[in-house]
Amino acid sequence: FRIKLLSRKMFKLMPTCVILLFSIASLPSTSAAYNVVSFGAKPDGQSDSTLPFLRAWMAACNSVASAMTYVPRGTFLIKNAVFSGPCKSRILFQIQGTLVAPWDYRSLGNSGFWILFQKVSRLTVSGGGTVDGRGAGFWACRRTGSNCPYGTRSITFLWCNNIVVSGLTSIKSQLSHFAVARCNNRRIQNVSIIAPSNSPNTDGIIVQDSTDVTISRSIIRTGDDCIAIGPNTKNVWIERIFDCSSSNPCRGIRLQDIKLTTTYRATTATCNNAGGYSSGIVIPGSCLGR
């Protein structure tokens, strides 16, 4: 497993990482439900359901009472989708089915996102469903050095506050699976993030320019960093990730460009049967064995 602090440069290819944890999500109560099928979405995995999803979202967003955008069981094809706020009340975006990106990775263009939530507060995204970025074609393009598009992150949160993501599975994202930027009070828990070990730049979760972010109780197994922390990020809490002990060694941990400081006392690092290596400036000094 590895957590990396990032500069604003693009991310390098790194080895596979694994996190194993579990949890139960708390969901907000809702008084109005908007089923995407009622707005024309087709659960056949072939019909473009982007517009019905956006219509269901707008109905929930404009509700003065707590509302739910509901994705039932089935497979729904959606292209670039922007779910914008501000909304009038709390929203639950419940996904019980599977969302799939187009097979033609070029159809998502160079926007950098597939599914984007922006300027939304008091949002919970949950439901036990799956988000499938269908990234294999894009990865193959990157490996051959062809004229490839920029690529997309599967789910991005931009300028959002008081957000919970729980109980989802994200697979085969073109780039990172979840991205959090310029958000406050963000919780990600009980998610599964899976991509092949040789998939390039498929970070699990990227956090940048954000405050008060909690990541816990999840499975992350990707071809790049499990969690990447970018600049201007404060108060990130990551729990139940390591379980190193005398009988359960942790190996292959990498510390890169970390600076942890406190106001009133020096910081220290302690390890219990943990091995790996460090690079760049690491404060406090690494305690990892080899």
KEKE-3310 file (N, C-alpha, C; in steps of 0.2 Angstrom, whole numbers, plus 5000, padded with zeros to 4 digits):
npx = (5004:5002:5003:5004:5011:5007:5014:5009:5012:5009:5005:5016:5019:5016:5018:5007:4994:4986:4971:4962:4946:4931:4913:4898:4887:4879:4863:4855:4838:4825:4812:4807:4808:4817:4817:4829:4825:4812:4813:4817:4829:4838:4840:4849:4862:4867:4859:4860:4860:4862:4856:4843:4848:4853:4841:4834:4842:4841:4828:4828:4838:4831:4821:4813:4812:4821:4829:4830:4840:4838:4845:4841:4843:4852:4861:4868:4872:4882:4888:4899:4895:4888:4884:4877:4876:4871:4860:4843:4841:4846:4853:4852:4861:4858:4864:4861:4862:4873:4884:4891:4904:4906:4912:4921:4934:4938:4927:4924:4932:4943:4940:4944:4936:4923:4911:4905:4902:4898:4899:4890:4882:4879:4877:4875:4882:4879:4874:4878:4881:4889:4903:4909:4923:4928:4941:4951:4954:4959:4970:4978:4980:4988:5000:5005:5009:5002:4992:4984:4969:4967:4962:4950:4944:4935:4924:4922:4923:4920:4922:4913:4904:4902:4900:4897:4903:4899:4899:4901:4907:4921:4927:4940:4944:4948:4958:4962:4951:4942:4941:4945:4943:4945:4936:4926:4925:4923:4919:4924:4920:4919:4921:4925:4939:4945:4957:4967:4984:4994:4988:4990:4992:4981:4976:4968:4961:4962:4966:4965:4968:4959:4950:4948:4945:4940:4945:4941:4940:4940:4942:4956:4963:4974:4983:4991:4994:4986:4981:4982:4989:4987:4993:4990:4981:4972:4970:4967:4961:4965:4960:4961:4969:4983:4989:5000:5010:5019:5016:5011:5017:5020:5024:5034:5030:5030:5036:5035:5041:5035:5029:5025:5020:5018:5012:5016:5025:5038:5037:5036:5040:5034:5035:5029:5035:5036:5040:5050:5053:5059:5058:5064:5060:5056:5048:5042:5057:5059:5053:5054:5058:5070)
npy = (4994:5012:5029:5044:5060:5073:5084:5097:5092:5079:5062:5049:5032:5019:5005:4991:4993:4989:4990:4984:4985:4988:4994:5001:5012:5027:5034:5048:5053:5053:5062:5063:5054:5051:5042:5036:5029:5032:5044:5041:5033:5019:5002:4994:4994:4999:5010:5027:5035:5047:5060:5057:5054:5066:5074:5068:5071:5085:5087:5081:5090:5102:5100:5105:5098:5085:5074:5060:5054:5040:5025:5011:4993:4986:4989:5004:5015:5029:5045:5059:5067:5080:5084:5097:5109:5124:5115:5113:5106:5092:5079:5062:5051:5037:5022:5007:4999:4997:5008:5012:5017:5023:5011:5016:5025:5038:5045:5052:5062:5076:5081:5077:5072:5059:5057:5070:5079:5095:5110:5106:5103:5094:5080:5063:5049:5033:5015:5003:4999:4999:5007:5007:5011:5006:5006:4999:5000:5013:5012:5004:5012:5022:5014:5011:5023:5031:5044:5049:5053:5065:5057:5051:5054:5044:5047:5063:5076:5093:5108:5105:5102:5094:5080:5063:5047:5031:5013:5010:5002:5004:5001:4998:5012:5025:5034:5040:5034:5041:5058:5072:5089:5105:5104:5103:5095:5080:5063:5047:5030:5012:5008:5000:4999:4995:4990:4983:4978:4982:4993:5010:5025:5024:5029:5027:5036:5053:5068:5085:5102:5103:5102:5093:5079:5062:5046:5029:5011:5003:4994:4995:4992:4994:5000:5010:5023:5021:5031:5047:5063:5079:5096:5110:5104:5100:5092:5078:5062:5046:5030:5013:5006:5001:4986:4982:4971:4961:4948:4950:4956:4972:4976:4984:4997:5014:5030:5046:5063:5069:5080:5082:5092:5099:5112:5114:5104:5092:5081:5063:5047:5030:5013:4996:4981:4985:4988:4996:5010:5027:5043:5058:5073:5069:5071:5068:5059:5043:5028:5015:4998:4988)
npz = (5000:4997:5000:4992:4992:4981:4968:4957:4945:4932:4936:4940:4934:4945:4956:4960:4972:4988:4998:5012:5019:5029:5030:5036:5028:5032:5028:5021:5025:5014:5005:4992:4977:4962:4949:4937:4926:4924:4918:4906:4905:4899:4904:4897:4893:4881:4875:4875:4890:4896:4895:4902:4915:4919:4919:4929:4939:4940:4943:4956:4962:4962:4971:4985:4997:5005:4993:4981:4968:4959:4954:4947:4947:4933:4918:4913:4900:4900:4894:4895:4910:4919:4935:4942:4955:4964:4975:4981:4992:5003:4995:4990:4980:4973:4968:4962:4951:4937:4930:4914:4904:4887:4875:4865:4869:4865:4863:4875:4875:4879:4891:4904:4914:4917:4925:4934:4948:4954:4963:4973:4989:5004:4999:4996:4989:4985:4987:4983:4970:4954:4945:4929:4921:4909:4904:4896:4882:4882:4890:4882:4871:4877:4880:4868:4863:4855:4847:4859:4868:4882:4893:4906:4923:4933:4943:4948:4961:4963:4970:4981:4996:5012:5008:5005:5001:4998:4999:4985:4970:4960:4944:4932:4928:4916:4920:4936:4949:4959:4961:4971:4973:4978:4989:5004:5020:5017:5014:5011:5011:5013:5000:4984:4974:4959:4947:4934:4938:4929:4923:4918:4928:4935:4948:4964:4973:4972:4981:4982:4985:4996:5011:5027:5024:5025:5023:5023:5027:5015:5000:4989:4975:4963:4948:4951:4962:4978:4986:4983:4987:4984:4982:4994:5003:5018:5034:5032:5035:5036:5039:5047:5038:5038:5045:5053:5062:5074:5070:5058:5044:5036:5019:5006:5007:5002:5005:5000:4998:5010:5023:5038:5051:5068:5079:5092:5096:5091:5077:5076:5070:5070:5068:5066:5062:5048:5032:5019:5008:5007:4998:4992:5002:5018:5032:5048:5050:5041:5047:5042:5040:5030)
capx = (5000:5006:5000:5009:5009:5009:5015:5004:5013:5005:5007:5020:5017:5019:5016:5000:4993:4980:4969:4956:4942:4923:4909:4891:4885:4873:4860:4850:4831:4822:4805:4805:4813:4817:4820:4831:4821:4806:4815:4819:4835:4837:4845:4851:4869:4868:4856:4863:4855:4865:4851:4838:4851:4853:4835:4832:4846:4839:4822:4830:4841:4826:4816:4814:4813:4827:4827:4834:4841:4838:4848:4839:4847:4853:4867:4866:4877:4881:4894:4901:4889:4890:4878:4878:4872:4869:4853:4839:4841:4850:4852:4855:4862:4858:4866:4860:4864:4880:4885:4896:4907:4907:4918:4925:4936:4939:4920:4924:4936:4949:4938:4947:4931:4917:4905:4907:4898:4901:4895:4885:4883:4875:4876:4877:4882:4879:4869:4880:4881:4896:4904:4914:4926:4930:4947:4956:4956:4963:4977:4982:4983:4994:5006:5008:5012:4998:4989:4978:4966:4970:4959:4946:4943:4928:4920:4926:4920:4923:4919:4908:4905:4898:4899:4898:4903:4899:4896:4901:4913:4923:4932:4943:4944:4954:4964:4960:4944:4939:4945:4942:4946:4942:4930:4927:4921:4922:4920:4924:4920:4916:4921:4930:4942:4949:4960:4973:4991:4998:4985:4994:4989:4974:4975:4962:4958:4966:4963:4969:4965:4953:4950:4943:4943:4941:4945:4941:4936:4939:4947:4959:4968:4974:4989:4995:4994:4980:4978:4987:4987:4990:4995:4984:4976:4973:4966:4966:4961:4965:4960:4960:4973:4988:4988:5006:5011:5024:5014:5008:5022:5019:5030:5033:5027:5034:5035:5038:5039:5030:5031:5020:5023:5014:5013:5019:5030:5041:5033:5040:5037:5035:5033:5029:5036:5034:5046:5049:5058:5057:5062:5063:5060:5052:5048:5048:5061:5056:5055:5053:5064:5070)
capy = (5000:5018:5035:5049:5067:5075:5091:5099:5088:5073:5057:5044:5025:5016:4998:4990:4994:4985:4992:4980:4987:4987:4998:5002:5019:5030:5037:5053:5051:5057:5062:5062:5049:5052:5036:5038:5025:5036:5050:5038:5029:5012:4998:4989:4995:5001:5016:5033:5037:5053:5065:5055:5055:5074:5076:5065:5075:5092:5086:5081:5096:5108:5099:5109:5093:5080:5070:5055:5052:5033:5021:5004:4987:4986:4992:5011:5018:5037:5048:5064:5070:5085:5085:5103:5113:5122:5112:5117:5102:5087:5074:5055:5049:5030:5018:5000:4996:4998:5013:5010:5022:5021:5007:5021:5030:5044:5049:5056:5068:5078:5085:5075:5069:5056:5059:5076:5083:5102:5115:5103:5102:5089:5075:5056:5044:5026:5011:4996:4998:4998:5012:5004:5016:5003:5009:4995:5003:5019:5010:5001:5018:5025:5010:5011:5030:5034:5051:5047:5059:5065:5052:5054:5051:5041:5052:5069:5081:5099:5114:5102:5102:5089:5074:5056:5042:5025:5007:5009:4999:5007:4997:5000:5019:5027:5037:5039:5032:5046:5064:5077:5095:5111:5102:5103:5090:5075:5056:5041:5024:5006:5008:4995:5002:4989:4990:4979:4980:4985:4999:5016:5031:5022:5031:5025:5042:5059:5073:5091:5109:5101:5102:5089:5073:5056:5040:5023:5005:5002:4990:4999:4988:4998:5000:5016:5025:5020:5037:5053:5069:5085:5103:5114:5099:5100:5088:5072:5057:5039:5025:5006:5004:4997:4981:4979:4968:4956:4942:4952:4961:4976:4977:4988:5004:5020:5037:5051:5070:5070:5085:5082:5096:5102:5118:5114:5099:5089:5075:5057:5041:5024:5007:4989:4976:4988:4988:4999:5015:5034:5047:5066:5076:5065:5074:5066:5054:5037:5022:5009:4994:4986)
capz = (5000:4997:5000:4989:4991:4974:4965:4952:4939:4931:4940:4937:4934:4951:4956:4962:4979:4991:5005:5013:5025:5028:5034:5034:5027:5034:5022:5023:5024:5008:5004:4985:4973:4955:4946:4930:4921:4923:4914:4899:4904:4897:4908:4892:4892:4874:4874:4879:4895:4899:4896:4907:4921:4920:4920:4935:4944:4940:4947:4963:4964:4962:4976:4992:5002:5003:4987:4979:4962:4960:4948:4949:4944:4926:4915:4910:4897:4900:4892:4900:4913:4924:4939:4945:4960:4971:4975:4986:4999:5003:4989:4989:4973:4975:4962:4963:4945:4934:4925:4910:4899:4880:4873:4862:4874:4862:4863:4881:4873:4883:4897:4910:4918:4915:4929:4938:4953:4955:4967:4977:4996:5007:4994:4997:4983:4988:4984:4981:4963:4951:4940:4925:4916:4902:4902:4893:4876:4883:4892:4876:4867:4881:4880:4861:4862:4849:4848:4863:4872:4889:4898:4911:4929:4933:4947:4951:4965:4962:4974:4984:5003:5015:5003:5007:4995:5002:4996:4978:4967:4954:4941:4926:4926:4912:4925:4943:4950:4962:4962:4975:4972:4981:4993:5012:5023:5012:5017:5007:5015:5011:4993:4981:4968:4956:4941:4933:4941:4924:4921:4919:4931:4938:4955:4968:4976:4972:4984:4980:4987:5000:5018:5031:5020:5028:5019:5027:5027:5008:4996:4984:4971:4956:4944:4953:4969:4981:4988:4981:4991:4981:4986:4997:5006:5025:5038:5029:5040:5033:5045:5046:5032:5040:5051:5054:5069:5074:5066:5051:5042:5030:5015:5000:5008:5000:5007:4995:4999:5015:5028:5043:5057:5072:5081:5098:5097:5085:5075:5076:5066:5073:5064:5069:5057:5042:5027:5012:5007:5006:4994:4993:5009:5023:5039:5052:5046:5040:5052:5039:5039:5023)
cpx = (5004:5001:5005:5006:5012:5010:5009:5006:5009:5008:5011:5017:5020:5016:5009:5000:4986:4978:4963:4952:4935:4920:4902:4890:4879:4870:4855:4843:4829:4815:4802:4811:4812:4821:4822:4827:4814:4807:4818:4826:4834:4842:4848:4859:4872:4865:4859:4858:4858:4860:4846:4841:4851:4847:4832:4836:4843:4832:4823:4833:4836:4821:4818:4814:4819:4825:4832:4834:4842:4840:4846:4844:4847:4859:4865:4872:4876:4888:4896:4895:4891:4883:4880:4874:4873:4862:4850:4839:4846:4848:4855:4855:4863:4859:4866:4862:4871:4880:4891:4898:4906:4913:4923:4928:4937:4932:4920:4928:4941:4946:4941:4942:4926:4911:4908:4901:4901:4896:4889:4887:4877:4872:4879:4877:4884:4875:4871:4881:4889:4897:4910:4916:4928:4936:4952:4959:4960:4970:4981:4984:4989:5000:5009:5011:5008:4996:4983:4975:4969:4968:4954:4946:4936:4923:4924:4921:4923:4919:4912:4909:4900:4896:4901:4898:4904:4896:4897:4907:4914:4928:4934:4943:4950:4960:4962:4952:4940:4944:4941:4946:4942:4935:4932:4922:4918:4923:4919:4925:4917:4916:4926:4932:4947:4951:4966:4980:4995:4994:4988:4989:4982:4974:4969:4958:4963:4962:4968:4965:4959:4955:4945:4941:4945:4940:4946:4938:4934:4944:4949:4964:4969:4982:4994:4994:4987:4977:4984:4984:4991:4991:4988:4979:4977:4968:4963:4966:4960:4965:4959:4963:4978:4986:4994:5007:5017:5023:5011:5012:5018:5025:5028:5030:5032:5032:5039:5036:5034:5033:5025:5023:5017:5016:5018:5025:5033:5037:5038:5036:5038:5032:5034:5029:5034:5040:5045:5054:5055:5061:5060:5063:5055:5053:5041:5051:5058:5058:5055:5059:5064:5067)
cpy = (5006:5024:5040:5056:5070:5083:5092:5095:5082:5067:5052:5037:5022:5009:4997:4991:4990:4988:4987:4983:4987:4992:4998:5010:5021:5035:5043:5051:5056:5057:5062:5058:5050:5046:5038:5035:5029:5042:5048:5034:5022:5007:4992:4989:4997:5008:5021:5036:5044:5058:5063:5056:5062:5076:5074:5069:5082:5092:5086:5087:5102:5106:5103:5104:5088:5075:5065:5054:5044:5030:5014:4999:4987:4989:4999:5014:5026:5039:5054:5067:5074:5086:5091:5106:5120:5119:5114:5113:5097:5082:5067:5053:5041:5026:5011:4996:4997:5003:5012:5016:5019:5016:5012:5026:5037:5048:5053:5062:5070:5082:5083:5072:5064:5058:5065:5079:5090:5106:5112:5102:5097:5083:5068:5052:5037:5021:5004:4994:4999:5004:5009:5009:5013:5006:5005:4998:5009:5017:5007:5007:5021:5021:5010:5018:5033:5041:5050:5054:5059:5060:5055:5050:5049:5046:5057:5074:5087:5105:5111:5102:5097:5084:5068:5051:5035:5019:5006:5005:5002:5003:5000:5007:5020:5030:5036:5038:5038:5052:5069:5083:5101:5110:5103:5098:5084:5068:5051:5035:5018:5006:5003:4998:4997:4991:4986:4982:4984:4991:5006:5022:5030:5023:5029:5032:5048:5065:5079:5097:5108:5101:5097:5083:5067:5050:5034:5017:5003:4997:4994:4994:4990:4997:5006:5017:5023:5026:5042:5059:5075:5091:5106:5109:5099:5095:5082:5066:5050:5034:5018:5004:5000:4992:4978:4977:4963:4950:4944:4958:4965:4977:4981:4995:5009:5026:5042:5058:5071:5075:5085:5086:5098:5108:5118:5109:5096:5083:5069:5052:5035:5018:5001:4984:4979:4989:4992:5004:5022:5037:5054:5068:5072:5067:5072:5060:5047:5032:5015:5005:4992:4979)
cpz = (5000:4997:4997:4990:4984:4973:4960:4945:4938:4935:4937:4938:4940:4951:4959:4970:4982:4997:5006:5020:5023:5032:5032:5033:5030:5029:5024:5021:5018:5008:4997:4981:4966:4952:4939:4925:4919:4919:4907:4899:4903:4900:4903:4891:4886:4873:4878:4884:4899:4900:4902:4914:4923:4922:4927:4941:4945:4944:4955:4966:4965:4968:4982:4998:5000:4998:4985:4972:4962:4953:4950:4946:4936:4924:4911:4907:4897:4898:4897:4903:4919:4928:4944:4950:4959:4970:4981:4993:4998:4998:4991:4982:4974:4968:4964:4957:4943:4929:4921:4905:4892:4879:4869:4866:4871:4862:4870:4880:4878:4889:4904:4915:4914:4918:4934:4942:4955:4959:4970:4984:4998:5002:4997:4991:4986:4984:4983:4974:4960:4945:4936:4920:4909:4900:4898:4886:4877:4885:4886:4872:4870:4880:4873:4859:4856:4851:4852:4866:4879:4894:4903:4918:4930:4937:4950:4955:4965:4965:4977:4992:5006:5011:5007:5001:4999:4998:4988:4976:4960:4950:4934:4923:4921:4916:4932:4944:4953:4963:4966:4975:4974:4985:5000:5014:5019:5015:5012:5011:5011:5003:4990:4975:4965:4949:4940:4936:4936:4921:4923:4922:4933:4946:4958:4969:4975:4976:4983:4982:4991:5007:5022:5027:5024:5023:5023:5025:5019:5006:4990:4981:4964:4954:4946:4960:4972:4983:4986:4984:4987:4985:4989:5000:5014:5028:5034:5034:5036:5038:5043:5039:5033:5045:5052:5061:5068:5070:5059:5048:5036:5026:5009:5001:5005:5002:5003:4997:5004:5021:5033:5049:5061:5075:5087:5100:5091:5084:5075:5072:5070:5069:5068:5063:5050:5038:5021:5012:5006:5001:4994:5000:5013:5030:5042:5048:5046:5045:5049:5038:5031:5022)
residu = (PHE:ARG:ILE:LYS:LEU:LEU:SER:ARG:LYS:MET:PHE:LYS:LEU:MET:PRO:THR:CYS:VAL:ILE:LEU:LEU:PHE:SER:ILE:ALA:SER:LEU:PRO:SER:THR:SER:ALA:ALA:TYR:ASN:VAL:VAL:SER:PHE:GLY:ALA:LYS:PRO:ASP:GLY:GLN:SER:ASP:SER:THR:LEU:PRO:PHE:LEU:ARG:ALA:TRP:MET:ALA:ALA:CYS:ASN:SER:VAL:ALA:SER:ALA:MET:THR:TYR:VAL:PRO:ARG:GLY:THR:PHE:LEU:ILE:LYS:ASN:ALA:VAL:PHE:SER:GLY:PRO:CYS:LYS:SER:ARG:ILE:LEU:PHE:GLN:ILE:GLN:GLY:THR:LEU:VAL:ALA:PRO:TRP:ASP:TYR:ARG:SER:LEU:GLY:ASN:SER:GLY:PHE:TRP:ILE:LEU:PHE:GLN:LYS:VAL:SER:ARG:LEU:THR:VAL:SER:GLY:GLY:GLY:THR:VAL:ASP:GLY:ARG:GLY:ALA:GLY:PHE:TRP:ALA:CYS:ARG:ARG:THR:GLY:SER:ASN:CYS:PRO:TYR:GLY:THR:ARG:SER:ILE:THR:PHE:LEU:TRP:CYS:ASN:ASN:ILE:VAL:VAL:SER:GLY:LEU:THR:SER:ILE:LYS:SER:GLN:LEU:SER:HIS:PHE:ALA:VAL:ALA:ARG:CYS:ASN:ASN:ARG:ARG:ILE:GLN:ASN:VAL:SER:ILE:ILE:ALA:PRO:SER:ASN:SER:PRO:ASN:THR:ASP:GLY:ILE:ILE:VAL:GLN:ASP:SER:THR:ASP:VAL:THR:ILE:SER:ARG:SER:ILE:ILE:ARG:THR:GLY:ASP:ASP:CYS:ILE:ALA:ILE:GLY:PRO:ASN:THR:LYS:ASN:VAL:TRP:ILE:GLU:ARG:ILE:PHE:ASP:CYS:SER:SER:SER:ASN:PRO:CYS:ARG:GLY:ILE:ARG:LEU:GLN:ASP:ILE:LYS:LEU:THR:THR:THR:TYR:ARG:ALA:THR:THR:ALA:THR:CYS:ASN:ASN:ALA:GLY:GLY:TYR:SER:SER:GLY:ILE:VAL:ILE:PRO:GLY:SER:CYS:LEU:GLY:ARG)
# end
